Amino acid sequence: MPLTVADLMSKMPGAFIPEKAVGLDATIQFKFTGAEPGEWFATIKDGKVNVSQGTFPTPKMTLTADSSDYVKIFTGELDGMKAFMDGKLKLAGDLNLAMKLTQMFKIR
């Protein structure tokens, strides 16, 4: 069975590497389109990440992507930087946070 966005979002806390996020206090909004449309947000604070479905009023960064592209990025089938350059991944807000994201989570 293929991975879904809901699967990935539920796995985020377990894939989080706290040492890579020391002192970080940020909320990231995820907006998905395509086969699994929806909104999620992840709050990184005090060495933990909490993920919820819905919209956060003041995210530090917003990531917008087709749900199938996001799954491919997360599983390593699609390079995140290439997806960004090709317009498949849109980022708004703190772009430095986007670069750190790839280091804060161990992607299988």
Summary of the structure (lengths in Angstrom):
residues: 108
radius of gyration: 12.7
end to end distance: 16.5
largest distance: 37.2
contacts: 297
relative contact order: 0.22
helix: 37%
strand: 32%
